[in-house]
Amino acid sequence: MDFRLDLIDTKIEFFEAQDLKTLERMIANQIEMNKALMLDVHSVRHQATFNAKSEKMLYSAVVHFKVKR
């Protein structure tokens, strides 16, 4: 029987929140979870747009994680 572990080399996650504090907390929590997978943050892209339906700002971010080397 072969037992083989494949590591995740790269992972991209998307986040969305109504305020910056919530978005930052979501990203920080995910960074801690991905440390267990030996993934570090490679890059972060963020954007803020106005949601006309809710008349509030909508904050989003894309975080690219890569394996620690």
C-alpha positions as CSV (number, residue, x, y, z in Angstrom):
1,M,0.0,0.0,0.0
2,D,1.4,3.4,-1.0
3,F,0.8,6.3,1.3
4,R,1.6,9.7,-0.3
5,L,1.0,13.2,1.0
6,D,0.6,15.9,-1.6
7,L,1.2,19.4,-0.4
8,I,-0.8,22.3,-1.6
9,D,1.7,24.6,-3.5
10,T,-0.6,27.6,-4.1
11,K,-4.0,28.6,-2.9
12,I,-6.1,31.7,-3.8
13,E,-8.9,32.8,-1.5
14,F,-11.6,35.5,-1.9
15,F,-13.1,37.6,0.9
16,E,-15.9,40.1,1.1
17,A,-17.2,42.2,4.0
18,Q,-19.3,45.3,4.8
19,D,-16.5,47.0,6.7
20,L,-12.7,46.9,6.8
21,K,-12.4,45.5,10.4
22,T,-14.4,42.5,9.5
23,L,-12.4,41.9,6.3
24,E,-9.1,42.2,8.1
25,R,-10.3,39.8,10.8
26,M,-11.4,37.3,8.1
27,I,-8.1,37.5,6.4
28,A,-6.1,37.2,9.6
29,N,-8.1,34.1,10.7
30,Q,-7.5,32.5,7.3
31,I,-3.7,33.3,7.5
32,E,-3.6,31.4,10.8
33,M,-5.4,28.4,9.4
34,N,-3.2,28.3,6.3
35,K,-0.1,28.3,8.5
36,A,-1.0,24.7,9.4
37,L,-0.8,23.9,5.7
38,M,2.6,25.6,5.6
39,L,1.3,28.4,3.4
40,D,2.4,32.0,3.6
41,V,0.8,35.1,2.1
42,H,2.3,35.8,-1.4
43,S,0.2,38.8,-2.3
44,V,-3.0,40.6,-1.4
45,R,-5.3,42.6,-3.7
46,H,-8.2,44.6,-2.3
47,Q,-11.0,46.8,-3.6
48,A,-13.8,48.9,-2.3
49,T,-17.0,49.6,-4.1
50,F,-20.3,51.3,-3.3
51,N,-23.2,48.9,-3.2
52,A,-26.2,50.9,-4.4
53,K,-28.8,48.4,-3.2
54,S,-27.6,48.5,0.4
55,E,-26.2,52.0,0.2
56,K,-23.0,50.9,1.9
57,M,-19.5,50.3,0.9
58,L,-18.5,46.7,0.0
59,Y,-14.9,45.7,0.6
60,S,-13.3,42.7,-1.1
61,A,-9.9,41.1,-1.1
62,V,-8.0,38.3,-3.0
63,V,-5.2,36.7,-1.0
64,H,-2.7,34.4,-2.8
65,F,-1.0,31.9,-0.5
66,K,2.1,30.0,-1.5
67,V,4.0,27.2,0.2
68,K,6.8,28.2,2.6
69,R,10.3,27.4,1.1
